[in-house]
Amino acid sequence: MPFSKKFKKIMGFPKEGDTVNHFTVESLSVYHVYIKGSKPRRYEYPLKMVVHGNGSKEDVKTAFTPLLSQKNTGTTSGYGNPYSCDIEEVTISKIVESSFQ
């Protein structure tokens, strides 16, 4: 299983302070969770990204669609085992004026 740091890198997530369209990334956290009993072994990488910029939830979705619609991105674990990574469920919510997660 790739560690969350590698998952973040291979998926090309922006760093804090980066701007995607007109939204600035305030924070980004990714961690990994083993899905108990999954065959073959399966891991999920919950992601929380907070962005700031003028617009709506739909504008955020449009800005980040290329990033958040990735499927079958290949990588290997530290031991050389192949893994295919996808981004599945995306939820966007407004936190306060001009900030979304």
GUGUVO-111862 format. One line per 8 residues: their letters; for each residue x, y, z of N, C-alpha, C. Coordinates in nm, 3 decimals. Layout:
A> X:Y:Z:X:Y:Z:X:Y:Z  ...
// end
This chain:
MPFSKKFK> 0.084:-0.117:0.000:0.000:0.000:0.000:0.089:0.124:0.000  0.061:0.218:-0.088:0.138:0.342:-0.083:0.098:0.424:0.039  0.195:0.487:0.101:0.162:0.574:0.214:0.090:0.698:0.162  0.019:0.766:0.250:-0.062:0.881:0.210:0.022:0.991:0.144  0.147:1.008:0.188:0.235:1.109:0.128:0.259:1.078:-0.021  0.280:0.950:-0.052:0.301:0.911:-0.191:0.171:0.924:-0.271  0.059:0.886:-0.211:-0.071:0.899:-0.276:-0.094:1.045:-0.316  -0.066:1.136:-0.224:-0.082:1.279:-0.249:0.004:1.323:-0.369
KIMGFPKE> 0.126:1.272:-0.373:0.218:1.310:-0.480:0.175:1.254:-0.616  0.144:1.125:-0.623:0.110:1.066:-0.753:-0.021:1.118:-0.807  -0.111:1.160:-0.719:-0.239:1.215:-0.765:-0.224:1.362:-0.804  -0.112:1.422:-0.772:-0.087:1.559:-0.814:-0.165:1.664:-0.738  -0.193:1.637:-0.611:-0.268:1.735:-0.531:-0.187:1.863:-0.514  -0.255:1.976:-0.514:-0.184:2.103:-0.493:-0.133:2.112:-0.350  -0.036:2.200:-0.330:0.016:2.224:-0.195:-0.055:2.343:-0.135  -0.043:2.356:-0.003:-0.100:2.473:0.064:-0.041:2.598:0.003
GDTVNHFT> -0.126:2.694:-0.029:-0.083:2.818:-0.090:-0.093:2.819:-0.242  -0.104:2.700:-0.304:-0.120:2.693:-0.449:-0.258:2.745:-0.489  -0.267:2.795:-0.610:-0.395:2.843:-0.662:-0.438:2.756:-0.778  -0.563:2.711:-0.775:-0.623:2.635:-0.883:-0.739:2.721:-0.933  -0.728:2.764:-1.059:-0.816:2.867:-1.113:-0.806:2.985:-1.019  -0.912:3.028:-0.957:-0.901:3.142:-0.864:-0.925:3.101:-0.719  -0.907:2.972:-0.689:-0.922:2.923:-0.552:-0.785:2.889:-0.494  -0.758:2.941:-0.376:-0.630:2.916:-0.309:-0.647:2.805:-0.207
VESLSVYH> -0.556:2.708:-0.208:-0.560:2.596:-0.115:-0.507:2.644:0.021  -0.595:2.640:0.121:-0.556:2.682:0.257:-0.496:2.566:0.334  -0.553:2.448:0.319:-0.499:2.330:0.387:-0.537:2.205:0.310  -0.456:2.101:0.327:-0.479:1.974:0.262:-0.426:1.864:0.353  -0.512:1.770:0.387:-0.467:1.656:0.468:-0.519:1.527:0.405  -0.431:1.427:0.403:-0.463:1.296:0.348:-0.407:1.192:0.445  -0.483:1.088:0.474:-0.432:0.977:0.554:-0.485:0.848:0.494  -0.437:0.734:0.538:-0.483:0.608:0.482:-0.553:0.523:0.587
VYIKGSKP> -0.649:0.444:0.538:-0.730:0.357:0.624:-0.740:0.221:0.554  -0.707:0.115:0.625:-0.724:-0.020:0.572:-0.870:-0.059:0.586  -0.928:-0.111:0.479:-1.067:-0.156:0.483:-1.065:-0.301:0.531  -1.097:-0.320:0.658:-1.087:-0.451:0.723:-1.168:-0.557:0.649  -1.103:-0.670:0.625:-1.169:-0.783:0.561:-1.178:-0.773:0.410  -1.125:-0.670:0.350:-1.135:-0.656:0.204:-1.042:-0.755:0.135  -1.092:-0.816:0.029:-1.016:-0.912:-0.052:-1.026:-0.868:-0.197  -0.920:-0.838:-0.267:-0.787:-0.819:-0.214:-0.783:-0.699:-0.120
RRYEYPLK> -0.672:-0.684:-0.048:-0.660:-0.575:0.049:-0.692:-0.443:-0.018  -0.767:-0.362:0.052:-0.808:-0.232:-0.002:-0.782:-0.124:0.102  -0.738:-0.010:0.053:-0.710:0.104:0.139:-0.785:0.225:0.084  -0.827:0.310:0.173:-0.888:0.436:0.132:-0.802:0.549:0.186  -0.805:0.659:0.116:-0.725:0.776:0.150:-0.818:0.896:0.167  -0.881:0.908:0.284:-0.967:1.024:0.306:-0.887:1.153:0.290  -0.947:1.246:0.219:-0.883:1.372:0.186:-0.971:1.486:0.234  -0.908:1.585:0.295:-0.980:1.706:0.333:-0.899:1.824:0.281
MVVHGNGS> -0.960:1.900:0.192:-0.895:2.017:0.135:-0.985:2.138:0.160  -0.925:2.244:0.212:-0.998:2.369:0.235:-0.943:2.470:0.136  -1.034:2.531:0.058:-0.993:2.631:-0.040:-1.067:2.761:-0.013  -1.006:2.870:-0.059:-1.063:3.003:-0.038:-1.069:3.074:-0.173  -1.181:3.135:-0.202:-1.196:3.211:-0.326:-1.342:3.247:-0.348  -1.365:3.344:-0.431:-1.501:3.386:-0.461:-1.565:3.289:-0.559  -1.687:3.250:-0.529:-1.760:3.160:-0.616:-1.855:3.073:-0.537  -1.907:2.974:-0.603:-2.004:2.882:-0.544:-1.943:2.742:-0.533
KEDVKTAF> -2.018:2.650:-0.472:-1.973:2.511:-0.464:-1.954:2.455:-0.605  -2.040:2.495:-0.696:-2.029:2.448:-0.835:-1.901:2.500:-0.900  -1.861:2.624:-0.868:-1.736:2.679:-0.920:-1.615:2.601:-0.867  -1.620:2.562:-0.741:-1.512:2.483:-0.682:-1.505:2.348:-0.752  -1.620:2.286:-0.771:-1.625:2.156:-0.839:-1.566:2.166:-0.979  -1.603:2.269:-1.052:-1.550:2.289:-1.188:-1.399:2.309:-1.186  -1.350:2.389:-1.093:-1.207:2.417:-1.084:-1.125:2.292:-1.055  -1.179:2.203:-0.972:-1.102:2.087:-0.927:-1.142:1.956:-0.997
TPLLSQKN> -1.236:1.960:-1.092:-1.280:1.838:-1.160:-1.165:1.759:-1.221  -1.071:1.821:-1.294:-0.963:1.739:-1.350:-0.884:1.663:-1.243  -0.865:1.723:-1.129:-0.791:1.661:-1.020:-0.875:1.553:-0.950  -1.003:1.583:-0.925:-1.086:1.495:-0.843:-1.160:1.387:-0.922  -1.137:1.379:-1.053:-1.204:1.276:-1.132:-1.106:1.172:-1.184  -0.988:1.164:-1.124:-0.886:1.070:-1.169:-0.927:0.925:-1.140  -0.898:0.838:-1.235:-0.925:0.695:-1.220:-0.803:0.616:-1.264  -0.779:0.505:-1.196:-0.675:0.410:-1.232:-0.535:0.470:-1.247
TGTTSGYG> -0.500:0.557:-1.153:-0.365:0.612:-1.151:-0.275:0.508:-1.085  -0.175:0.462:-1.158:-0.091:0.353:-1.109:0.028:0.400:-1.028  0.065:0.319:-0.931:0.185:0.342:-0.851:0.227:0.209:-0.791  0.333:0.212:-0.715:0.378:0.091:-0.646:0.400:0.124:-0.498  0.396:0.021:-0.418:0.425:0.038:-0.276:0.576:0.046:-0.259  0.621:0.066:-0.136:0.763:0.067:-0.106:0.829:-0.067:-0.135  0.749:-0.174:-0.147:0.801:-0.308:-0.176:0.788:-0.343:-0.323  0.737:-0.249:-0.405:0.724:-0.274:-0.549:0.592:-0.334:-0.592
NPYSCDIE> 0.498:-0.352:-0.499:0.368:-0.407:-0.534:0.286:-0.301:-0.609  0.222:-0.339:-0.720:0.144:-0.242:-0.797:0.011:-0.208:-0.730  -0.028:-0.084:-0.742:-0.157:-0.037:-0.691:-0.221:0.055:-0.793  -0.352:0.053:-0.800:-0.428:0.143:-0.883:-0.508:0.233:-0.790  -0.496:0.364:-0.808:-0.562:0.459:-0.719:-0.671:0.536:-0.794  -0.783:0.554:-0.728:-0.896:0.629:-0.782:-0.940:0.732:-0.680  -1.011:0.832:-0.728:-1.082:0.923:-0.639:-1.229:0.895:-0.661  -1.297:0.859:-0.554:-1.435:0.813:-0.569:-1.537:0.920:-0.530
EVTISKIV> -1.566:0.933:-0.404:-1.673:1.021:-0.359:-1.618:1.157:-0.321  -1.677:1.262:-0.378:-1.634:1.399:-0.350:-1.754:1.477:-0.298  -1.736:1.541:-0.184:-1.838:1.626:-0.125:-1.779:1.764:-0.105  -1.848:1.866:-0.152:-1.801:2.003:-0.136:-1.903:2.077:-0.051  -1.854:2.144:0.052:-1.944:2.223:0.136:-1.882:2.359:0.166  -1.970:2.455:0.184:-1.925:2.590:0.216:-1.905:2.599:0.367  -1.789:2.651:0.409:-1.759:2.662:0.551:-1.805:2.799:0.600  -1.748:2.902:0.544:-1.784:3.041:0.570:-1.775:3.114:0.437
ESSFQ> -1.806:3.239:0.436:-1.800:3.318:0.313:-1.666:3.298:0.243  -1.669:3.254:0.119:-1.552:3.235:0.032:-1.459:3.121:0.074  -1.500:3.033:0.165:-1.418:2.916:0.201:-1.501:2.790:0.187  -1.439:2.689:0.126:-1.507:2.562:0.098:-1.417:2.447:0.141  -1.481:2.332:0.169:-1.405:2.210:0.195:-1.470:2.097:0.122
// end
